[in-house]
Amino acid sequence: MANIKDIAKLAGVSKSTVSRVVSNNGFVKEETRAKIMKVMENLNYRPNMFAKGMRTNRSFSIGILFPDLKNPFFTEWYSIVDTISRERGYLNYICVTDPKGESEEMRIDDLLARSIDGIIIFSYRKDDAFIEKLRKINKLTPILCCDSMFLDSGLSCICADGEKGTYNATQKLIESGNRNIAYIKGKDEFSVVDNRFEGYLKCLADSSLKINDAHIISANFTRGCGYKAAEELMEHSNPPDAIMAATDLMAMGVLDYLNKKNYHIPDDVAVFGYDNLVAAKNTSPPLSTIALPFNEIAEKSINTLIKLIEEDKTDIVVEMFDCELKMRNTTK
């Protein structure tokens, strides 16, 4: 098995230079770094992470909490993060909690018991006691949240501006002539998408359009719930001429119902989603949606956490990304 001495000899550099590249600590010319990395690749060299951890007092591992892996949003986000983690020499531990957050604290404790270096959290709810616990943990172990409901919690947070994105989408529907705009939001106990709903309400108010309580449905983010919500909305005595959903998955359920009942989309009913999942452009018809800058948010999240870990900082980093409207065939 190759070692640092072998790499140094083949690259024509000192062992200390190779060590700086392996540990990503200290200045090395880019040309020299590239040469060393090429030799390491040719030799299939893998650093001894246990020994490295003993020297640096780190485990080179990151915990990631997801409330629901059935939601394709999380799997698409993780595919980007996992690539960066591996490139930076970190192993990810995925913990699936639950939508109600009942197992979140237990999972956090499990990760800390394994000397995790940092934690990324997705959650469907905002709980003051849980946030206070996270603040205490953050003093020693960096924590980064990826939901906007954590923006004012005193924790690092990287997320999209869902309120602004939904406001702009609602305005686009109004400009296209829609006036009876329904909204499928999360259930009351799920505060994760509240800011998106607020954007919808604000735009209707600013446009002097009446808010119809019968056109607001609570659901739990599944495609099936989107279907049922559309059924309830369209069977009402005053059905909407547009339906917005807090997630693409629910919007896809809306399309399932409208297609089954032979509605003409978007002439009879326009549909707007949120997330811009890969599947959104393959629906029938292709779904108009509020697109998060997916890659940028995922890359910023993992790179920010690793920076906090490696610089041993307890800084609070907060950044919101603007969304983009992807106008496809479910809107006019």
C-alpha positions as CSV (number, residue, x, y, z in Angstrom):
1,M,0.0,0.0,0.0
2,A,1.3,3.4,-1.0
3,N,2.3,5.9,1.7
4,I,3.3,9.6,1.9
5,K,7.0,8.8,1.3
6,D,6.1,7.0,-2.0
7,I,3.9,9.9,-3.2
8,A,6.7,12.4,-2.4
9,K,9.3,10.4,-4.3
10,L,7.1,10.1,-7.4
11,A,6.0,13.7,-7.3
12,G,9.5,15.0,-6.7
13,V,8.5,16.9,-3.5
14,S,9.1,16.7,0.2
15,K,7.0,14.6,2.5
16,S,5.9,17.7,4.4
17,T,4.5,19.1,1.1
18,V,2.5,16.0,0.5
19,S,1.2,16.1,4.1
20,R,0.0,19.7,3.6
21,V,-2.0,18.5,0.5
22,V,-3.4,15.5,2.3
23,S,-4.5,17.5,5.4
24,N,-5.6,20.5,3.2
25,N,-3.6,22.6,5.7
26,G,-1.0,25.1,4.6
27,F,0.1,26.7,1.4
28,V,1.0,24.6,-1.6
29,K,1.3,26.0,-5.2
30,E,-1.6,24.9,-7.3
31,E,0.7,23.3,-9.9
32,T,2.4,21.3,-7.2
33,R,-0.9,20.4,-5.6
34,A,-2.2,19.1,-8.9
35,K,0.9,17.0,-9.5
36,I,0.6,15.4,-6.0
37,M,-3.2,14.8,-6.5
38,K,-2.4,13.0,-9.8
39,V,0.2,10.8,-8.2
40,M,-2.3,10.0,-5.3
41,E,-5.0,9.1,-7.9
42,N,-2.6,6.8,-9.9
43,L,-1.6,5.0,-6.7
44,N,-5.2,4.8,-5.4
45,Y,-4.0,6.4,-2.2
46,R,-6.5,6.9,0.6
47,P,-5.4,8.9,3.7
48,N,-5.7,7.0,7.1
49,M,-8.6,9.0,8.5
50,F,-8.3,7.4,12.0
51,A,-4.7,8.6,12.3
52,K,-5.6,12.0,10.8
53,G,-8.5,12.3,13.3
54,M,-6.1,11.5,16.2
55,R,-3.9,14.4,15.1
56,T,-6.6,16.9,14.4
57,N,-9.1,15.8,17.1
58,R,-11.8,15.5,14.4
59,S,-13.8,12.5,13.1
60,F,-14.1,13.9,9.5
61,S,-17.8,13.0,9.6
62,I,-21.0,15.1,9.2
63,G,-24.5,14.3,10.3
64,I,-27.4,15.2,8.1
65,L,-31.0,15.1,9.4
66,F,-33.9,14.6,7.0
67,P,-37.6,14.5,8.1
68,D,-38.7,12.4,5.2
69,L,-36.6,10.6,2.5
70,K,-39.8,9.9,0.4
71,N,-39.6,13.5,-0.7
72,P,-37.4,13.6,-3.8
73,F,-36.3,17.1,-2.8
74,F,-34.0,15.7,-0.1
75,T,-32.5,13.0,-2.3
76,E,-31.7,15.5,-5.1
77,W,-30.1,17.9,-2.6
78,Y,-28.1,15.1,-1.0
79,S,-26.7,13.9,-4.3
80,I,-24.9,17.3,-4.7
81,V,-23.7,17.5,-1.0
82,D,-22.4,13.9,-1.0
83,T,-20.1,14.6,-3.9
84,I,-18.6,17.6,-2.2
85,S,-18.2,15.9,1.2
86,R,-16.2,13.0,-0.4
87,E,-14.0,15.5,-2.3
88,R,-13.3,17.3,1.0
89,G,-12.6,14.0,2.9
90,Y,-15.8,13.8,4.9
91,L,-18.2,10.9,5.5
92,N,-21.9,11.7,5.9
93,Y,-24.2,10.0,8.4
94,I,-27.8,10.3,7.2
95,C,-30.5,10.3,9.9
96,V,-34.1,10.1,9.0
97,T,-36.3,11.6,11.7
98,D,-40.0,12.1,11.2
99,P,-42.3,14.8,10.0
100,K,-43.5,15.7,13.5
101,G,-39.9,15.9,14.8
102,E,-40.4,13.5,17.6
103,S,-37.1,11.7,17.0
104,E,-34.9,14.7,16.2
105,E,-33.3,15.2,19.6
106,M,-32.6,11.4,19.9
107,R,-30.9,11.5,16.5
108,I,-28.8,14.6,17.4
109,D,-27.7,12.8,20.6
110,D,-26.7,9.7,18.6
111,L,-24.6,11.8,16.3
112,L,-22.9,13.6,19.1
113,A,-22.1,10.3,20.8
114,R,-20.2,9.4,17.6
115,S,-18.0,12.5,17.8
116,I,-19.6,14.1,14.7
117,D,-17.8,17.2,13.5
118,G,-20.8,19.1,12.3
119,I,-24.6,18.8,11.7
120,I,-26.9,19.9,8.9
121,I,-30.6,19.9,9.7
122,F,-33.8,19.9,7.7
123,S,-37.0,19.9,9.7
124,Y,-40.8,20.4,9.1
125,R,-41.4,22.2,12.4
126,K,-40.1,25.0,14.6
127,D,-39.9,24.1,18.2
128,D,-38.4,26.6,20.7
129,A,-37.0,24.0,23.1
130,F,-35.3,22.1,20.3
131,I,-33.8,25.3,18.9
132,E,-32.5,26.2,22.4
133,K,-30.8,22.8,22.5
134,L,-29.2,23.4,19.1
135,R,-27.9,26.7,20.2
136,K,-26.1,25.1,23.1
137,I,-24.7,22.3,20.9
138,N,-23.5,24.9,18.4
139,K,-21.1,26.4,20.9
140,L,-18.9,23.3,20.5
141,T,-20.2,21.5,17.3
142,P,-21.2,23.6,14.3
143,I,-24.8,23.3,13.2
144,L,-26.3,24.6,10.0
145,C,-30.0,24.7,9.2
146,C,-31.5,24.7,5.7
147,D,-35.1,25.9,6.4
148,S,-36.2,29.5,6.5
149,M,-38.1,29.1,9.7
150,F,-34.6,29.0,11.4
151,L,-33.6,32.4,10.1
152,D,-34.1,34.2,13.4
153,S,-33.0,31.4,15.7
154,G,-29.4,32.4,16.3
155,L,-28.2,29.4,14.2
156,S,-26.4,29.3,10.8
157,C,-29.0,29.1,8.1
158,I,-28.7,28.7,4.3
159,C,-32.0,28.7,2.5
160,A,-34.2,30.1,-0.4
161,D,-36.4,33.2,-0.1
162,G,-39.7,31.3,-0.4
163,E,-41.9,34.3,0.5
164,K,-40.4,36.4,-2.3
165,G,-40.5,33.5,-4.8
166,T,-44.1,32.7,-4.1
167,Y,-45.1,36.4,-4.2
168,N,-43.6,36.7,-7.7
169,A,-45.4,33.5,-8.9
170,T,-48.7,34.7,-7.6
171,Q,-48.2,38.0,-9.3
172,K,-47.4,36.2,-12.6
173,L,-50.7,34.4,-12.4
174,I,-52.6,37.6,-11.7
175,E,-50.9,39.3,-14.6
176,S,-52.0,36.3,-16.8
177,G,-55.7,37.0,-15.8
178,N,-56.2,34.6,-13.0
179,R,-58.3,35.9,-10.1
180,N,-59.5,32.9,-8.2
181,I,-56.1,31.5,-7.1
182,A,-56.2,28.6,-4.6
183,Y,-53.2,27.5,-2.4
184,I,-52.3,24.1,-1.0
185,K,-50.1,24.7,2.0
186,G,-48.5,22.5,4.7
187,K,-50.5,21.3,7.7
188,D,-50.5,23.8,10.6
189,E,-48.0,21.8,12.6
190,F,-45.5,22.0,9.7
191,S,-44.1,25.6,9.8
192,V,-41.4,24.8,7.2
193,V,-43.3,26.3,4.3
194,D,-45.1,29.1,6.2
195,N,-43.1,31.8,4.4
196,R,-44.2,30.5,1.0
197,F,-47.8,30.8,2.1
198,E,-47.2,34.3,3.4
199,G,-45.9,35.4,0.0
200,Y,-49.2,34.2,-1.6
201,L,-51.3,36.1,1.0
202,K,-49.2,39.2,0.7
203,C,-49.5,39.3,-3.1
204,L,-53.3,38.9,-3.0
205,A,-53.6,41.7,-0.5
206,D,-51.3,44.0,-2.5
207,S,-53.4,43.2,-5.6
208,S,-56.6,44.0,-3.8
209,L,-57.9,40.4,-4.4
210,K,-60.1,38.9,-1.7
211,I,-58.7,35.9,0.2
212,N,-61.1,33.0,0.0
213,D,-60.7,30.6,2.9
214,A,-62.4,27.8,0.9
215,H,-59.5,28.1,-1.6
216,I,-56.8,27.4,1.1
217,I,-56.2,23.7,1.8
218,S,-53.8,22.1,4.3
219,A,-51.9,19.0,3.2
220,N,-48.8,17.0,4.2
221,F,-46.5,17.4,1.1
222,T,-47.4,14.1,-0.6
223,R,-48.6,13.7,-4.2
224,G,-51.7,11.9,-3.0
225,C,-52.6,14.9,-0.7
226,G,-52.2,17.2,-3.7
227,Y,-54.7,15.0,-5.6
228,K,-57.3,15.1,-2.8
229,A,-56.8,18.9,-2.3
230,A,-57.5,19.5,-6.0
231,E,-60.6,17.3,-5.8
232,E,-61.9,19.3,-2.9
233,L,-61.1,22.6,-4.6
234,M,-62.6,21.8,-8.0
235,E,-65.8,20.3,-6.5
236,H,-66.5,23.5,-4.7
237,S,-69.4,25.7,-5.9
238,N,-66.8,28.4,-6.8
239,P,-63.8,26.5,-8.1
240,P,-60.5,28.3,-8.6
241,D,-59.0,29.2,-12.0
242,A,-55.4,28.6,-10.7
243,I,-53.9,26.3,-8.0
244,M,-50.6,26.9,-6.3
245,A,-48.9,24.3,-4.1
246,A,-46.1,24.7,-1.6
247,T,-44.2,21.8,-3.2
248,D,-43.9,20.3,-6.6
249,L,-44.9,16.9,-5.3
250,M,-48.4,18.3,-4.3
251,A,-48.6,20.2,-7.6
252,M,-48.0,16.9,-9.4
253,G,-51.0,15.4,-7.5
254,V,-53.1,18.4,-8.6
255,L,-52.1,17.6,-12.2
256,D,-53.0,13.9,-11.7
257,Y,-56.6,14.9,-10.7
258,L,-57.1,17.6,-13.4
259,N,-55.9,15.2,-16.1
260,K,-58.1,12.4,-14.9
261,K,-61.1,14.7,-15.0
262,N,-60.2,16.1,-18.4
263,Y,-59.6,19.7,-17.4
264,H,-57.7,21.8,-20.0
265,I,-54.5,23.0,-18.4
266,P,-53.9,25.9,-18.2
267,D,-57.0,27.3,-19.9
268,D,-59.4,25.9,-17.3
269,V,-57.0,25.8,-14.4
270,A,-53.4,27.0,-14.1
271,V,-51.0,25.2,-11.8
272,F,-47.8,26.4,-10.1
273,G,-45.5,24.3,-8.0
274,Y,-42.4,25.0,-5.8
275,D,-38.9,23.4,-5.8
276,N,-38.2,22.6,-9.5
277,L,-37.7,18.9,-9.0
278,V,-36.1,17.0,-11.9
279,A,-39.5,15.4,-12.5
280,A,-41.3,18.7,-12.8
281,K,-40.4,19.2,-16.4
282,N,-41.6,15.7,-17.3
283,T,-45.2,16.0,-16.0
284,S,-48.2,16.2,-18.3
285,P,-48.1,19.1,-19.1
286,P,-44.7,20.2,-17.9
287,L,-45.1,22.0,-14.5
288,S,-44.5,25.7,-14.0
289,T,-42.7,26.1,-10.7
290,I,-40.7,28.3,-8.4
291,A,-37.1,27.1,-8.8
292,L,-34.6,27.2,-6.0
293,P,-31.0,27.7,-7.0
294,F,-30.6,24.1,-6.0
295,N,-26.9,23.5,-6.7
296,E,-25.8,26.8,-5.2
297,I,-27.8,26.3,-2.0
298,A,-26.5,22.7,-1.6
299,E,-22.9,23.7,-2.3
300,K,-23.0,26.7,0.0
301,S,-24.5,24.6,2.8
302,I,-21.9,21.9,2.9
303,N,-18.9,24.2,2.2
304,T,-20.0,26.6,4.9
305,L,-20.3,23.8,7.4
306,I,-16.9,22.4,6.6
307,K,-15.4,25.9,6.8
308,L,-16.9,26.3,10.3
309,I,-15.5,22.9,11.3
310,E,-12.0,23.4,9.9
311,E,-11.6,26.9,11.2
312,D,-13.0,25.9,14.6
313,K,-15.5,28.8,14.5
314,T,-18.9,29.4,16.1
315,D,-19.8,32.2,13.7
316,I,-23.5,32.5,12.7
317,V,-23.7,32.4,8.9
318,V,-27.0,33.4,7.3
319,E,-27.7,33.6,3.6
320,M,-30.9,33.6,1.5
321,F,-31.0,32.9,-2.2
322,D,-33.5,34.3,-4.6
323,C,-35.8,31.9,-6.5
324,E,-36.5,31.9,-10.3
325,L,-39.8,31.3,-12.0
326,K,-39.8,28.4,-14.4
327,M,-42.7,29.1,-16.7
328,R,-43.8,25.9,-18.5
329,N,-47.1,24.6,-19.8
330,T,-49.3,24.6,-16.7
331,T,-49.5,28.4,-16.8
332,K,-50.5,30.9,-19.5
